[in-house]
Amino acid sequence: MFPIVRLCQALGGFALAVSFAPNGLRSQQPASVAGEWIARLDLNSQPSPFRIMLEAAGDSVSVTAVSLPFSLLSPNNVEARRISDSWRRARVTVPGASWKFDAGAPPNSLHVEVRRWQGGDSATVTVTFRNETATAPIHHLVSVNPSLLKQYTGTYVLPSGERIYVWPTSRSGPLTYLEEATSRSGTLFPVAPDAYIAGATSALTDPVRVRATFRESANGTMSLTWQTSAGREDVAARSTAHRREEVRLQGPGGLLGCDILIPAQGRAHPGVVLVPGAGANDRYNVFMIAQVFAEHGVAALSCDKRGTGISEGDWRFTSFEQQAQDVAAGARFLRQRAEIDSTRVGIWALSEGTWVAPIVVAANPEISFLILVAAAAENRREGVLISNMEQMRRSGVSDAEIARYRGFAVRYHQAIMDKDAATIENLWKEYSGASWLPNTMPTAQTLNDWSWQRARLTWPYEPGPVLSKVTCPLLAIWGGEDFEMPPRVEKPLLKRWMLAARNSDYTLQVIPGADHTLRIDAPSFFLETGYAPEYFRTILEWVQTRVTRAAVRD
């Protein structure tokens, strides 16, 4: 998965019923301090984002939400949520140029004070939690219209020829960037509708590493001023190497909203359909890699999953086989385009998408290549087991305890498939006290929730027989530190299926130090700095050798 998705999963939110005195901060109008504030805090030796949401109503301002990572509150998400809920209805006082509030009760007391300096826009926040205090700069963010995000999205070329890719992680943002030369990537935080900052790490604002400003010329051409903390400032022009076109496809489950990025020079381009990972991902989830392909001569199609963006249907109740039908529709669309060489259309897939893509290839021999990132070679049910056991192994859990967990999980997953709440309740009693026991026990009612329905829909799919029919050129890439699809398990199994298929052109590569999404692994997601440079080099060199070299040029 990509940065913002993970950031949202990592943060826990809690609402606060609080208000300011009418004079507000620095005697400003309430509306001037409304919106989102964000800082980097170092509490309990964990650099983490800290967010506060303010809402103006008449002459008062309310704090509507504050977010701290749940990992700071409790290893148990249920307990973490209980703690955050206890902070609701805190009262705010506004002495002069600062505002502050105290919430909760020992040992989970929280004290927050924000001071905005007279005569400038800078501010600091001081947070005390569990008798530990941290002070840091805090930034007032603005809300950006999605139409502007769409306008800013694209590839920008520095005077040196280096590219900067900019895209929103979803239709509503936020913007994210990738520096091609360094593979650094992260969130662009809006401090004005056209001005953004990015920290030295992917998901934190401070220390500020980049200040970016978008400008539109009189003829409508966009440019990007890119200023780094190293003192470099350049103006990057919008790339003209590819163009973007919005399209709608008729899939078996309804209309699909998509974007196609087409190289501007030449004709009869290769094409690739992009398949995202798990979750409610729209076309922007894979827009970065779409830009990379298009800038290097390969037309790329990215679509909203069913029920996201403008696509019809509901991805939650869609099987892998049904998702494959949508991908096949995308491949047919590319082959019918005049700008595309119909003999050179392939598929790129990430994570969960690597269960989907081979179904298309096995049923459609005209698909000419397949790229699998964080490739899965076992069924999803076994994949859940492997992922959890890999995390336990890396955390130092004994082999005996891991085997005990597996014994539990096999029976637990079967009970989920059977909707057997009685067996699940008995398992909770039998393994009571185990540190790995899930936080919440499914019941007869919750077993009907969509997440368990999706499990029952996707767990039975067996990828082996499908992979054994993949004979087109295949590239599979894993991050060496990926615990969700650990390469020590997936790579040999995928090789087995390629041998069964008698595939004479397959490449299986592990990139050391990279995680599940091929970002450079770090002790915390918040400390990641970007992608492993080998990731993009590996794909582009492989594509150049097998796909683009035969491109027909005008």
C-alpha positions as CSV (number, residue, x, y, z in Angstrom):
1,M,0.0,0.0,0.0
2,F,0.9,3.6,-0.6
3,P,1.8,6.5,2.2
4,I,-1.5,8.2,2.9
5,V,-3.4,5.0,3.2
6,R,-1.1,3.7,5.7
7,L,-1.0,7.0,7.6
8,C,-4.8,6.9,8.0
9,Q,-4.6,3.4,9.4
10,A,-1.8,4.3,11.8
11,L,-3.6,7.3,13.4
12,G,-6.3,7.1,15.9
13,G,-8.7,10.0,16.2
14,F,-10.8,11.4,19.0
15,A,-13.4,14.2,19.1
16,L,-13.3,17.0,21.7
17,A,-16.2,19.2,22.7
18,V,-14.2,22.4,23.4
19,S,-14.4,26.1,22.6
20,F,-12.3,29.3,22.4
21,A,-13.0,32.7,23.8
22,P,-14.3,35.1,21.1
23,N,-11.0,37.0,20.8
24,G,-9.3,33.8,19.5
25,L,-5.6,33.6,18.9
26,R,-3.7,36.9,18.3
27,S,-7.1,38.6,18.4
28,Q,-7.9,37.2,15.0
29,Q,-11.3,36.2,13.6
30,P,-12.2,32.6,14.5
31,A,-12.2,31.6,10.8
32,S,-8.6,32.5,10.5
33,V,-7.5,29.7,12.9
34,A,-10.0,27.1,11.7
35,G,-8.8,24.0,9.9
36,E,-6.1,21.4,10.4
37,W,-2.9,21.8,12.4
38,I,-0.1,19.3,12.3
39,A,3.2,18.8,14.0
40,R,5.9,16.2,14.5
41,L,6.2,15.1,18.1
42,D,8.8,12.9,19.7
43,L,6.9,11.1,22.6
44,N,8.1,7.9,24.1
45,S,11.0,7.9,21.6
46,Q,8.5,7.7,18.8
47,P,8.5,10.4,16.1
48,S,4.9,10.7,15.3
49,P,2.4,13.1,13.6
50,F,0.1,15.0,15.9
51,R,-3.0,16.5,14.4
52,I,-5.6,19.0,15.7
53,M,-8.8,20.0,13.9
54,L,-10.4,23.4,14.6
55,E,-13.9,24.5,13.6
56,A,-15.2,28.0,13.6
57,A,-18.9,28.7,14.4
58,G,-19.9,32.4,14.9
59,D,-17.6,33.9,17.5
60,S,-16.2,30.7,18.8
61,V,-13.8,28.0,17.7
62,S,-14.1,24.4,18.6
63,V,-11.5,21.6,18.7
64,T,-13.3,18.8,16.8
65,A,-10.6,16.2,16.6
66,V,-7.1,15.4,17.8
67,S,-5.0,12.4,16.5
68,L,-2.1,10.5,18.0
69,P,-0.9,7.1,16.8
70,F,-2.7,4.3,18.6
71,S,0.7,2.7,19.2
72,L,1.5,5.5,21.7
73,L,-1.6,4.7,23.6
74,S,-1.7,1.0,23.9
75,P,-0.6,-2.2,22.0
76,N,-4.3,-3.1,22.0
77,N,-6.3,-1.1,19.5
78,V,-9.5,-1.5,21.6
79,E,-7.8,-0.1,24.7
80,A,-6.2,2.7,22.6
81,R,-9.6,3.8,21.3
82,R,-11.0,3.7,24.9
83,I,-8.2,6.0,26.0
84,S,-8.8,8.4,23.1
85,D,-12.5,8.4,23.8
86,S,-11.8,9.5,27.3
87,W,-10.4,12.7,26.0
88,R,-13.6,14.0,24.6
89,R,-15.3,17.1,26.0
90,A,-12.1,18.7,27.2
91,R,-12.4,22.5,27.8
92,V,-10.1,25.0,26.1
93,T,-8.8,28.2,27.6
94,V,-7.3,31.0,25.5
95,P,-4.8,33.1,27.6
96,G,-3.5,35.8,25.2
97,A,-1.7,34.4,22.2
98,S,-2.0,30.8,23.2
99,W,-4.8,28.2,23.6
100,K,-4.6,25.1,25.7
101,F,-6.6,22.3,27.1
102,D,-6.3,19.4,29.6
103,A,-8.0,16.1,29.0
104,G,-8.3,12.6,30.4
105,A,-7.3,11.2,33.8
106,P,-4.1,9.7,35.1
107,P,-2.3,7.8,33.8
108,N,-3.6,8.9,30.4
109,S,-3.7,12.7,31.0
110,L,-3.1,14.9,28.0
111,H,-2.1,18.6,28.1
112,V,-1.9,20.6,24.9
113,E,-0.8,24.2,24.4
114,V,-0.3,26.0,21.1
115,R,1.3,29.4,21.0
116,R,1.1,31.4,17.8
117,W,3.7,34.2,17.6
118,Q,2.7,37.8,17.2
119,G,3.7,39.2,13.8
120,G,4.2,35.9,12.0
121,D,2.6,32.7,10.9
122,S,4.8,30.3,12.9
123,A,3.5,28.5,15.9
124,T,4.7,25.9,18.4
125,V,2.8,23.2,20.3
126,T,3.7,21.7,23.7
127,V,2.2,18.3,24.5
128,T,2.4,16.5,27.8
129,F,1.3,12.9,27.9
130,R,2.0,10.3,30.6
131,N,4.5,12.8,32.3
132,E,6.5,13.2,29.1
133,T,6.6,16.6,27.4
134,A,7.5,17.5,23.8
135,T,7.6,20.9,22.1
136,A,7.7,21.3,18.3
137,P,6.8,23.6,15.4
138,I,3.2,23.2,14.3
139,H,1.8,24.1,10.9
140,H,-1.6,25.4,9.9
141,L,-2.8,23.5,6.8
142,V,-5.4,24.7,4.4
143,S,-8.2,22.8,2.6
144,V,-7.5,22.4,-1.1
145,N,-10.2,22.0,-3.7
146,P,-9.9,18.6,-5.4
147,S,-10.0,20.4,-8.8
148,L,-6.7,22.1,-7.9
149,L,-5.2,18.8,-6.9
150,K,-6.2,17.4,-10.3
151,Q,-4.6,20.5,-11.9
152,Y,-1.4,20.1,-10.0
153,T,-1.1,16.3,-10.7
154,G,1.5,15.5,-13.3
155,T,5.2,15.1,-14.0
156,Y,7.6,18.1,-13.7
157,V,11.0,18.3,-15.3
158,L,13.9,20.2,-13.6
159,P,16.5,22.1,-15.7
160,S,18.8,19.1,-15.0
161,G,16.3,16.8,-16.7
162,E,15.4,15.1,-13.4
163,R,11.7,14.4,-13.0
164,I,9.4,15.1,-10.0
165,Y,6.1,13.1,-10.0
166,V,3.2,14.7,-8.2
167,W,-0.2,13.0,-7.6
168,P,-2.9,12.8,-5.0
169,T,-3.2,9.5,-3.1
170,S,-7.0,9.6,-3.7
171,R,-9.4,11.9,-5.4
172,S,-9.5,14.2,-2.4
173,G,-5.8,14.1,-1.7
174,P,-3.4,14.8,-0.2
175,L,-0.7,15.4,-2.8
176,T,2.3,13.2,-2.7
177,Y,5.6,13.5,-4.6
178,L,8.4,11.3,-5.9
179,E,11.9,12.6,-6.8
180,E,13.1,10.4,-9.6
181,A,16.8,11.1,-9.0
182,T,16.7,10.3,-5.3
183,S,13.6,8.0,-5.1
184,R,12.6,10.2,-2.1
185,S,8.8,10.3,-1.7
186,G,6.3,11.7,0.8
187,T,3.3,13.8,1.6
188,L,3.1,17.4,0.4
189,F,1.3,19.3,3.2
190,P,-0.7,22.4,2.0
191,V,0.1,25.6,3.8
192,A,-1.6,27.7,1.1
193,P,-3.7,26.6,-1.9
194,D,-0.6,26.7,-4.1
195,A,2.2,26.3,-1.5
196,Y,3.3,23.0,0.1
197,I,5.9,21.7,2.5
198,A,7.4,18.2,2.9
199,G,9.5,16.8,5.7
200,A,12.7,14.8,5.7
201,T,10.6,11.7,6.1
202,S,7.6,10.6,4.2
203,A,4.7,11.3,6.6
204,L,6.1,14.0,9.0
205,T,6.3,17.8,8.4
206,D,9.5,18.5,10.3
207,P,12.3,19.1,9.7
208,V,11.0,20.7,6.5
209,R,13.0,19.4,3.6
210,V,11.0,20.8,0.6
211,R,9.0,23.9,-0.1
212,A,7.0,23.5,-3.3
213,T,4.9,26.2,-5.1
214,F,2.7,25.6,-8.1
215,R,2.2,28.4,-10.7
216,E,-0.1,28.6,-13.7
217,S,1.1,30.8,-16.6
218,A,-1.2,33.0,-18.7
219,N,-1.6,30.2,-21.3
220,G,-2.6,27.7,-18.6
221,T,0.8,25.9,-18.4
222,M,1.7,24.6,-14.9
223,S,5.2,24.9,-13.4
224,L,6.6,23.9,-10.0
225,T,9.1,25.8,-7.9
226,W,11.1,23.1,-5.9
227,Q,13.2,24.5,-3.0
228,T,15.1,22.0,-0.8
229,S,16.6,22.5,2.6
230,A,20.0,22.0,1.0
231,G,19.6,25.5,-0.6
232,R,18.7,24.4,-4.1
233,E,15.8,26.1,-5.8
234,D,14.7,25.2,-9.3
235,V,11.6,25.8,-11.5
236,A,10.4,22.6,-13.0
237,A,8.2,22.7,-16.2
238,R,5.3,20.4,-16.7
239,S,6.4,17.5,-18.8
240,T,5.1,17.2,-22.3
241,A,6.3,13.6,-22.7
242,H,2.9,12.2,-22.1
243,R,-0.8,13.3,-22.1
244,R,-3.6,12.3,-19.8
245,E,-7.1,11.3,-21.0
246,E,-10.1,10.4,-18.8
247,V,-12.1,7.5,-20.1
248,R,-15.0,5.2,-19.0
249,L,-15.0,1.5,-19.7
250,Q,-17.9,-0.9,-19.7
251,G,-17.0,-3.7,-17.3
252,P,-19.1,-6.8,-16.4
253,G,-20.0,-5.1,-13.1
254,G,-20.9,-1.7,-14.6
255,L,-19.0,1.4,-15.8
256,L,-15.4,1.9,-14.7
257,G,-13.8,5.3,-14.4
258,C,-10.2,5.4,-15.6
259,D,-7.3,7.5,-16.7
260,I,-5.0,6.6,-19.6
261,L,-1.6,8.2,-19.8
262,I,-0.2,8.1,-23.4
263,P,3.3,8.9,-24.5
264,A,3.3,12.0,-26.7
265,Q,6.0,11.0,-29.2
266,G,5.8,8.1,-31.6
267,R,3.1,5.6,-32.3
268,A,2.1,2.0,-31.6
269,H,3.1,2.2,-27.9
270,P,3.2,-0.7,-25.5
271,G,0.5,-0.5,-22.9
272,V,0.0,-1.7,-19.3
273,V,-3.1,-2.1,-17.1
274,L,-2.4,-1.3,-13.5
275,V,-4.0,-3.4,-10.7
276,P,-3.8,-1.9,-7.1
277,G,-3.6,-3.7,-3.8
278,A,-6.3,-4.2,-1.2
279,G,-8.9,-1.7,-0.1
280,A,-11.1,1.1,-1.6
281,N,-8.5,2.2,-4.1
282,D,-9.3,4.6,-6.9
283,R,-7.2,5.3,-9.9
284,Y,-4.9,7.6,-8.0
285,N,-3.6,4.8,-5.8
286,V,-1.4,3.7,-8.7
287,F,-1.0,7.0,-10.5
288,M,2.6,7.4,-9.7
289,I,3.7,4.2,-11.4
290,A,1.4,5.2,-14.3
291,Q,3.4,8.4,-14.7
292,V,6.7,6.5,-14.5
293,F,5.5,4.1,-17.3
294,A,4.2,6.9,-19.5
295,E,7.4,9.0,-19.2
296,H,9.4,6.0,-20.4
297,G,7.3,5.1,-23.4
298,V,4.5,2.8,-22.1
299,A,0.9,3.9,-22.1
300,A,-0.7,3.1,-18.7
301,L,-4.3,2.6,-17.7
302,S,-5.4,3.2,-14.1
303,C,-9.0,2.7,-13.0
304,D,-11.2,3.3,-10.0
305,K,-12.1,0.0,-8.3
306,R,-15.8,-0.9,-8.3
307,G,-17.5,1.5,-5.9
308,T,-14.7,4.0,-5.7
309,G,-14.3,7.2,-7.6
310,I,-16.9,7.2,-10.3
311,S,-16.9,3.4,-10.9
312,E,-20.1,1.4,-10.3
313,G,-20.4,-1.7,-8.2
314,D,-18.8,-2.5,-4.8
315,W,-15.3,-3.8,-4.5
316,R,-16.0,-5.3,-1.0
317,F,-18.2,-8.0,-2.5
318,T,-16.1,-8.7,-5.6
319,S,-14.2,-11.9,-6.0
320,F,-10.7,-12.1,-7.5
321,E,-12.2,-13.7,-10.5
322,Q,-14.6,-10.8,-10.9
323,Q,-11.9,-8.2,-10.4
324,A,-10.0,-10.1,-13.1
325,Q,-12.9,-9.4,-15.5
326,D,-12.5,-5.7,-15.0
327,V,-8.7,-5.9,-15.6
328,A,-9.4,-7.9,-18.8
329,A,-11.8,-5.2,-19.9
330,G,-9.0,-2.7,-19.5
331,A,-6.6,-4.8,-21.5
332,R,-9.2,-5.1,-24.3
333,F,-9.6,-1.3,-24.2
334,L,-5.9,-0.7,-24.6
335,R,-5.6,-3.2,-27.5
336,Q,-8.3,-1.3,-29.4
337,R,-6.7,2.1,-29.1
338,A,-5.0,3.3,-32.3
339,E,-1.9,4.6,-30.3
340,I,-1.3,1.1,-28.7
341,D,0.5,-1.8,-30.2
342,S,-2.1,-4.6,-29.5
343,T,0.7,-7.2,-29.4
344,R,2.4,-5.5,-26.5
345,V,-0.2,-5.0,-23.8
346,G,0.6,-6.3,-20.3
347,I,-0.3,-6.0,-16.6
348,W,1.4,-4.5,-13.6
349,A,-0.1,-5.6,-10.2
350,L,0.7,-4.8,-6.5
351,S,0.1,-7.0,-3.4
352,E,-3.6,-8.2,-3.5
353,G,-3.6,-7.4,-7.2
354,T,-1.0,-10.1,-7.7
355,W,-3.8,-12.7,-7.0
356,V,-6.0,-11.0,-9.7
357,A,-3.6,-10.3,-12.6
358,P,-2.5,-13.9,-13.3
359,I,-6.2,-14.9,-13.7
360,V,-6.3,-12.5,-16.7
361,V,-3.1,-13.7,-18.2
362,A,-4.0,-17.4,-17.9
363,A,-7.3,-16.8,-19.7
364,N,-6.0,-14.3,-22.3
365,P,-2.9,-15.5,-24.1
366,E,-2.7,-12.2,-26.0
367,I,-1.4,-10.5,-22.8
368,S,2.3,-10.1,-23.6
369,F,3.9,-9.5,-20.2
370,L,3.2,-9.6,-16.4
371,I,4.8,-7.6,-13.6
372,L,4.0,-8.6,-10.0
373,V,5.1,-6.4,-7.1
374,A,5.0,-8.1,-3.7
375,A,3.9,-11.2,-5.4
376,A,1.6,-13.8,-3.8
377,A,2.1,-17.4,-4.7
378,E,-0.1,-19.0,-2.1
379,N,-3.8,-18.6,-1.3
380,R,-4.9,-15.6,0.7
381,R,-6.0,-17.6,3.7
382,E,-2.5,-19.1,4.0
383,G,-1.0,-15.7,3.2
384,V,-2.7,-14.2,6.4
385,L,-1.1,-17.0,8.4
386,I,2.3,-16.6,6.9
387,S,2.3,-12.8,7.4
388,N,1.3,-13.1,11.0
389,M,3.9,-15.8,11.7
390,E,6.6,-13.8,10.0
391,Q,5.8,-10.8,12.2
392,M,6.0,-13.0,15.2
393,R,9.3,-14.6,14.1
394,R,10.8,-11.1,13.6
395,S,9.6,-10.0,17.0
396,G,11.5,-12.9,18.6
397,V,8.5,-15.2,19.4
398,S,9.6,-18.8,20.0
399,D,9.1,-21.5,17.3
400,A,6.8,-23.3,19.8
401,E,4.6,-20.3,20.3
402,I,4.4,-19.7,16.6
403,A,3.4,-23.3,16.1
404,R,0.7,-22.8,18.8
405,Y,-0.6,-19.8,17.0
406,R,-0.8,-21.7,13.7
407,G,-2.8,-24.4,15.4
408,F,-5.2,-21.7,16.6
409,A,-5.4,-19.8,13.3
410,V,-6.1,-22.9,11.1
411,R,-9.2,-23.7,13.3
412,Y,-10.1,-20.0,13.6
413,H,-10.1,-19.4,9.9
414,Q,-12.1,-22.5,9.2
415,A,-14.7,-21.3,11.7
416,I,-14.9,-18.0,9.9
417,M,-15.4,-19.8,6.6
418,D,-18.2,-21.8,8.2
419,K,-19.7,-18.8,10.1
420,D,-19.3,-20.9,13.2
421,A,-19.5,-18.5,16.1
422,A,-19.7,-21.2,18.8
423,T,-16.3,-22.7,17.7
424,I,-14.8,-19.2,17.7
425,E,-16.0,-18.6,21.3
426,N,-14.5,-21.9,22.4
427,L,-11.2,-21.0,20.7
428,W,-11.1,-17.7,22.7
429,K,-11.6,-19.7,25.9
430,E,-9.0,-22.3,25.0
431,Y,-6.3,-19.7,24.0
432,S,-7.2,-17.1,26.6
433,G,-4.3,-15.0,27.6
434,A,-2.2,-15.6,24.4
435,S,-0.5,-12.4,23.4
436,W,-1.4,-12.9,19.7
437,L,-5.1,-13.5,20.3
438,P,-7.0,-10.9,18.1
439,N,-8.3,-7.9,20.0
440,T,-12.0,-8.6,19.1
441,M,-13.8,-11.9,18.9
442,P,-16.1,-12.3,15.9
443,T,-19.7,-13.1,16.9
444,A,-22.7,-14.5,15.1
445,Q,-23.6,-10.9,14.2
446,T,-20.2,-9.6,13.2
447,L,-19.4,-12.6,11.1
448,N,-21.8,-11.0,8.6
449,D,-19.8,-7.8,8.4
450,W,-18.4,-7.1,4.9
451,S,-14.8,-7.8,5.9
452,W,-15.6,-11.4,6.9
453,Q,-17.8,-11.8,3.8
454,R,-14.9,-10.7,1.7
455,A,-12.7,-13.2,3.4
456,R,-15.1,-16.0,2.6
457,L,-15.2,-14.7,-1.0
458,T,-11.5,-14.5,-1.6
459,W,-9.8,-17.1,0.7
460,P,-10.9,-20.2,-1.4
461,Y,-9.0,-18.9,-4.5
462,E,-6.0,-21.1,-5.3
463,P,-3.4,-19.3,-7.3
464,G,-1.1,-22.3,-8.1
465,P,-3.2,-23.8,-10.9
466,V,-3.5,-20.3,-12.5
467,L,0.1,-19.4,-12.2
468,S,1.1,-22.7,-13.8
469,K,-0.6,-21.4,-17.0
470,V,1.4,-18.1,-17.1
471,T,3.8,-18.4,-20.0
472,C,4.4,-14.8,-21.0
473,P,7.5,-12.9,-19.8
474,L,7.1,-12.4,-16.0
475,L,8.9,-10.1,-13.5
476,A,8.2,-10.6,-9.8
477,I,9.7,-8.2,-7.2
478,W,9.7,-8.4,-3.4
479,G,11.1,-6.2,-0.8
480,G,13.6,-8.1,1.4
481,E,11.9,-6.8,4.5
482,D,8.3,-7.6,3.4
483,F,6.6,-9.6,6.1
484,E,3.2,-9.5,4.3
485,M,4.5,-11.4,1.3
486,P,7.8,-12.7,2.6
487,P,10.1,-13.5,-0.3
488,R,11.7,-16.5,1.5
489,V,8.3,-18.1,1.2
490,E,6.8,-16.6,-1.9
491,K,9.8,-16.7,-4.2
492,P,10.5,-20.4,-4.2
493,L,6.8,-21.2,-4.5
494,L,6.4,-18.8,-7.5
495,K,9.5,-20.4,-9.1
496,R,7.8,-23.8,-8.7
497,W,4.7,-22.6,-10.6
498,M,6.8,-21.1,-13.4
499,L,8.6,-24.4,-13.9
500,A,5.2,-26.1,-14.0
501,A,4.2,-23.6,-16.7
502,R,7.4,-24.2,-18.6
503,N,7.8,-20.5,-18.7
504,S,11.2,-19.8,-20.3
505,D,11.3,-16.0,-19.4
506,Y,10.7,-15.2,-15.7
507,T,12.7,-13.0,-13.4
508,L,12.3,-13.2,-9.6
509,Q,14.1,-10.4,-7.8
510,V,14.4,-9.5,-4.1
511,I,15.4,-5.9,-3.3
512,P,17.3,-5.8,0.1
513,G,16.1,-3.3,2.6
514,A,12.7,-2.7,1.0
515,D,9.3,-3.2,2.5
516,H,6.0,-4.5,1.1
517,T,5.5,-1.5,-1.2
518,L,9.2,-1.4,-2.1
519,R,9.8,1.6,0.1
520,I,13.1,1.7,2.1
521,D,12.2,-0.1,5.4
522,A,12.5,2.0,8.6
523,P,11.7,1.3,12.3
524,S,8.5,3.2,11.8
525,F,6.4,4.1,8.8
526,F,6.7,7.7,9.9
527,L,10.5,7.5,9.4
528,E,10.4,6.2,5.9
529,T,12.1,8.4,3.3
530,G,11.1,7.0,0.0
531,Y,11.4,4.0,-2.4
532,A,14.3,1.7,-3.0
533,P,16.0,3.1,-6.1
534,E,16.5,-0.4,-7.4
535,Y,12.7,-0.8,-7.7
536,F,12.2,1.6,-10.5
537,R,15.5,0.7,-12.2
538,T,14.5,-3.0,-12.2
539,I,11.1,-2.4,-13.8
540,L,12.3,0.1,-16.4
541,E,15.3,-2.0,-17.5
542,W,13.2,-5.2,-17.7
543,V,10.5,-3.3,-19.7
544,Q,13.1,-1.8,-22.0
545,T,14.6,-5.2,-22.7
546,R,11.3,-7.1,-23.3
547,V,8.7,-4.5,-24.2
548,T,9.7,-1.0,-25.4
549,R,12.9,-1.8,-27.4
550,A,10.8,-2.8,-30.4
551,A,8.6,0.4,-30.3
552,V,7.7,1.9,-33.6
553,R,8.6,5.6,-33.9
554,D,7.3,8.2,-36.3
